[in-house]
C-alpha cells in the first residue's frame, strides 16, 4: 500500500531537514525506506510489535539488542482510518527524539490518508494545509510550528502577517486563485516566496496566508492589488503578531470576521464590533435581531444599512439610495414607528446598527 520509492524520497527529505534518521516499514514490518539504505528490505521486529498492538513502541539502546533489525528509537503506527498500514520509526534515544517522532508520524499519516505517499511537492502542500487547519483551530504549538516549517523547507519569522482571501461570487467559498492543480501557482500569482510564506486554503476553500517580516509587507501590497483588479475577490488584512500565541488569537478573530462577506481589502481592526458580536451564541443573536429590527420590511432594512454606511449623512445616503431627502426622512420615521427607536438619535442608532450586524452574522452561509 505504501510505495517504497517515493517513501525513500520522503525519508531523505525529512532526514536532511531535521537531522534525524528515519525508517518507514510496511504492513509486514519490512523496512521499505530508510536513512540507512543498507537496512532496506530487512525485517524490523519493533515494527511488528507496533503492527500487533497499534501503539507507539519506544526502544532504548539497551533494549534494542534483544530485537532483530531494531535500533534505539521511537516507532509509531501509520493509519488509514482505523487500519494500521505501516510504521514510521525515528532512530535515537526515546528521551531525545520522542516529540519529533510524533510530529513526523503525523506528517506521514497525512500522506497515508491520500492512500499513498505523495510526491514531494504534493506532500509539502498537504503539510501546509494541515498547518492552516491547526492555525484556525488554535492547535499549533511552538515546537510543531518550527518542525513543520522545517519539513516543508520554509522559515516564517515574526512579526507574522496574516491575510485571508475569499471569493464573493461563490459561497460556500471557493479558492479565489482558482484551485490550481499545482499549489505553487498560488505563490506565483501572489509573487510570494514559498520559503518565506505559508499559503493554503481551508476546508471551505478560503485562502489563508502567513508571511514574516518584510515578506508580509510585500504580500499586503500584492493582495491589495489583486482585490483592485478582480472585484469579486475580498481580502482580510488580519494584522501582525509578534509571537505564535498572538498569531493564534488573530486567527481566531479572523474566523469570526469571516462570517461577514468581504468586499475589497478589509482591515480586521475595522471589524472589531462584528468580531465581538460573532462570539455570541446563535440563539442570542437571532433573538436580538427579531426583537430590535424584526418588524422592518426589506426596504427599510436596506435603507438603514445605507444610512449607517454613510455615517447618518442624510444627503449622501439619499443620493446612494437614489431617493429624495424627504423620502429618506419618511423612511427613517417609519423605522422609528415600527421599532420604537429613532435612527437619527445616537443611542438608538447604535442599537439598530448592532442589530443589523447581528442579522448579517445570523444569515445562512
N, C-alpha and C positions, 0 to 999 in steps of 0.2 A: 504493500500500500504506500510505503514511503520510498521515493526514488533516491537511490544511493548517490547517483552522480550529482544531482542538484543539492542533495543533503550535504555532500562534501564541500561544495562551494559555500554553502551557508556556514558550515562549521569553520572553514578557513576564514570567513569574514568575521565571525564572532571572535575567534581566537586572536586575529590581528588587532581588532578594535579594543577588546577588553583584556588581552594579555593573559587569558586563561585557557588551558587545554580543554577541549570539548569533544564528546563522543555522542553519536546517535546510534541506537540499537533498534532493530526491527522487532516485530511481534513474536519472534522466535528467540530473542536475546542475542542475536548475532550483530556484531558491530558493522554497520554499513557506511559510517563516515567517522573520521577521527582526525584530531590534530596530529596524531602519530600514525602515519599511513600504514606502518607495519602491523598495526592492530586490526585493520580492516579485514573482515572475514572470520575473525576469531569469536568464540563464544564468551559472553560476559555473564558470569554467574550472578553477579549482583543485579544485573538487569532481569534475570529470570525471577529473582525474588520480587522485584517491583512488579513484574507482569503477573505473578501469582497473587500478590496482595493488593495491588492497585495503589500502594502507598509509597511515599518517599523512603529511600533506603540510604543512610549515610554510613560510610566505611572509613575508619581511621587507618593509619599506616600499619598498626599492629594487627588489625582485623583483616586487612586485605590479603595477608599471606595465606589465609585459610580458604580463599575464594578464587577459583580458577578464572584467569583472564581479567582480574579486577584489581584496580589500584585505589588508593585513598581518594575519596571524593564523595559527591552527593549525586544520587541518581533519582530522577523523578519521572512519573508516568506521563506519556503524551496521550491525550484523549481525543477521541472524535465522538462527541456526545457522551454516552455512558461507557463507551468501549475504549479500553486501553489498546492503542495500536502501535506503541513503541515506547522507548525510554530515551531520555536525554541525560547525559552524565557530565558533570564538571569535575575535573581532577584537582585534587588538593585537599588539605585537611578540612573537614567539615566546618570547624570553627571559623575558618577563614573564608571559604567560598560559599557558605550556606546561603547568604542573602542574594548574592549574584546568581546563584544557581536557580533560585526561584524566578528571578526576572528572565533568565534565558529560557527556562521551561515555558513560561507564559508566552514569550515570543514564538517559540516553536509550536505551541498549541494553536496559535493564530494561523500558522501555515497548515496544520493538520485539519483545521476547520474547513479549509479550502480543498480538503481531500487529497492533498499532495503538497510537497514542498514547492513553493513558487520560485520563479526566477528572482534574482537579486533585486531588480527594480520593483517587482510586484510585492516582494516581501517587505522592502523598505516602506512601500506605500501602506501596507497593512499595519505596520508598526506606527506610522504617523496617524492612521485612522484611530488606532487604539489610544494614542496619546491625546487626541482631540476628545474622544469619548470620556476618558478618565479626567481630563481637564474640566469638561462640562459637569461631570458627576462629582467633582471635588475629591477624586480618589488618588491624585498624584502625590507622591512623596518626593522629598529632595533626592533620595537615592535612586528611586525609579525614574525620575525626570533625567538625571545625569546618565544613568545606564542606557536608557532608550535613545538618548541623543547619540551616545557612543555607537549604539547598534546601527543607527541609520546614517552615521557619518556626518552629523551636523553639530553645531555649537551655538546655541542661542543664549546669549549672556544678558543679564539685567543691565539697564532697565528694560523690562519686557513691554512690548507694544502689542495690544490685542485688537483685532478687527474681525468683524463678521459681515459677510456679503450675502445678499439674498436677491432673488429674482421675483419681482412683484407679480408678474403675469401668470405665475404657475404655482399657486398654493394648493395642496401641500407643496412646499418649496422644492425647487429643482436646482441642481448645481448651476450657479449663474455663469460659469465658464463652460457650459455645455457638456459636462461629464465626459471629458476626453478619454479615449482608450488609453492613452499614455498620460498618467497623472503628472508627469513633468511638464506637460503642456500648460497646466495652470501656472507654473512658475515662470514659463516663458512669456505668457500673456501679461503677467504682472511684473515682468523683469525682475523677479526675485531669485536670490541665490539659495539653492536647496541646502547649502552648507550653513546658512545663517537664519533660515526661516522654516517654520512648520506650517504647511498649508494642507488642509484636508477637509472634506465635507463631513457633517454629522449624519445621523441616520435619516434625517429629513432632506438631505441634500443642501443644507445651508453651509456655506463655506466659512471655515474659521482659519485665521492666520495669526501666528505669534512670531514676532521678529524682535531681535535685540538691538539696543543702541541705535546707531545711525541707520542700520538696515530698516528699522521700524519707521524712522522719519521719512526715508525714501519711499517705503511702501505706502505710507499715508498719501503722498502726492500721487502715486500711480493709481491707487484705488479711487481717489477723488476724481482724477481724470477719467477713469472708467465710468464712474457714475454720470459725469457730464456728457460723455459720448453716448452711452447707452441708457436712455431714460427709464427703461423698465427695470433697472438694477438699483437697489438701495444698499447702503452700507452703514454699519455702525462702528464709529470710532470709539472703542470702549475706554481707551486711555492707556496709561502706562503704570507699571508696578515695579517696585524696587526689589521684590523678592517673590518666591513662589507662593507663600500664603496669601499675599496681596493679589497675585495673579488669579488664584483660585476664587477669591472674593469678587474680583472683576468679572470673571467668567460666570459666576452665579448671577450677578446683576444683569449681565448681558442676556442670560436666559430669560429673565423676567421682561427685559426690554423688547425681546423678540416676539412677545405676544402682540405687539402692535406692528402694523406694516411699516417698512422702512421706505422713505422716499428721498432719493439723493443721499448725500453724505450727512449722517446724523451723529451728533456728539452724545455719548451716554449722559454726560453732565446736564444736557438739556432735557433729559427724560427722568429726572430724579423723582418727580411726583408719580408718574406712571409706574416706575420701578417699585416705589414704596407700596402703591396700591395693588400691584400684581402679587404681592406677598400675602394679601388677604385671601381667605379661602373662598372658593367659587360661590358658595351659598350666600355668604355675607355680601359679596359683590352684586349678585343678581337681586337680592332683596333691596339693597340700597338703590339700584337703578330703577326698580319698579316703584319704589316709594317716592323718589325725587322727580324723575322725568318720565315715569310710566305713562302719564296721561297725554303726553305730547305726540302729535302725529309726525310722520317722517319729515314733512316740510319744515315744521318748527324746530325739529332736532337739527336739521341741516342748517337752518338759519342761525341757531345758537353756535354751531361749530364754526361757521364762517365769521360770525360776530366776535367770538373769542380769538380766532386765528388772527384777526386784525386789531387785537388789543382793545376791543369795545369801541373802536372808532366808527361812528355811525356812517360817515361819508364813505370811508374806504370799504366798509362791509357792504353797504348798499351797492356800490359800484361792482364789487366782486359777485354779488348776487344778481346784478343787472335789474335792480328794482329801485323805485324812488325812495328817498329818505323817509317819507311819510309811511310808505308801505312797510319798511323795516320797523319803524316806530310802532305801527299797528301790530306787527307780528310779535315784537317784544312784549307789548301789552298783553297779547294773548297768552304768552308764556307765563306771565305773572298771574293771569286769571286762572290758568289751568293748574299751576304748580304751587301758587302762593309765594313764589319767590321772584323778585324783580331783577332780571339780569343787568339792569343799569345801576343797581346798588352793589357796592363792592362785596360785602359779606355774602349776599345771595348769589352773586356771580361766581364766587369761589365754590360754593356748594354745587351749583349747576355744572360748573366745569369739571369738578371731581366726578360727578355722576356721569358725564359724557366719557371721561376716561374709563370709568368702570364698565360702562356699556361696551366700549371698544374692546376692553380686555375680556369681556364675557362672550363676545361674538364667537361663533364656531370657527375653528382654524381651517 
